[in-house]
Each structure stands twice: as C-alpha cells, then as structure tokens.
Amino acid sequence: MEKITLTVTKADVGGFVGHAAVHEDVAEKARDTLSKASSKGLLIDFWTTSVGDDLVLAMTHEKGLEAKEIHKLGWDTFVACGEVAEKLKLHNPGRDLMSTSFAGTLRGPDRAWPR
C-alpha cells in the first residue's frame, strides 16, 4: 500500500514589524521554490500560507516521515525566503534559521495516510 505523507512546517523568515504578515515577495519565493520541486516529482502537491509573519509550508509526498530530501527542501525554501526578507529589510530576517546549515531534519507534525 502506498502512503502519502503530509509535511507541515513553519518559520519566521522575516516579516513586517509587529509580526503582522509575510511580505508577498517572500511568499512568492516559497511558491516558486516548491513549484520547481513539484515539477521535478519530489512533491505531489504543496500549499503555502502564513500565520502572522511565520511562513507555513504544507507539502505532500511519498517519501515518508523522515525524508531528508523533503526536510532539506523546506530548509532551503526558508533560507531563500530569508534572503528575500533581508533584501527587503524586513523585521528579523531569518529569525528561525539560527543554524547556518541544514542539520538533516526539520521537526514538525508529519503524518502518513494510506493512498
């Protein structure tokens, strides 16, 4: 039986002062990055949203709960978005990206369901 995994993670990559919202250019960078991964077959589908100035990535895939390539995709997406936030001089760019390199996994609520 094939399983689909839903990986949802969030990070404060930089936003408007007061933690009010994610800048549209930051959100667009996330969508572009995940769209490229989806077109290569790494993701089944994805959705980006925000809670305040936290960027949220929801990704479906068939790689399982501990899929390093999915977690790295999330990390790389957040880093790229943090770079956009820094160029835009947004509040606390890269705030949740305390490390300078990917440690192998992003922690968050992953779930796998039968397909």
Protein Blocks (a to p, Z undefined) as FASTA:
>chain_A
ZZdddddddddebiaehilaccfklmmmmmmmmmmmmmnomambdcdddehjaccddddd
febjklmklmmmmmmmmmmmmmmmmmnopahihklmmbfbdehiacdddddddZZ
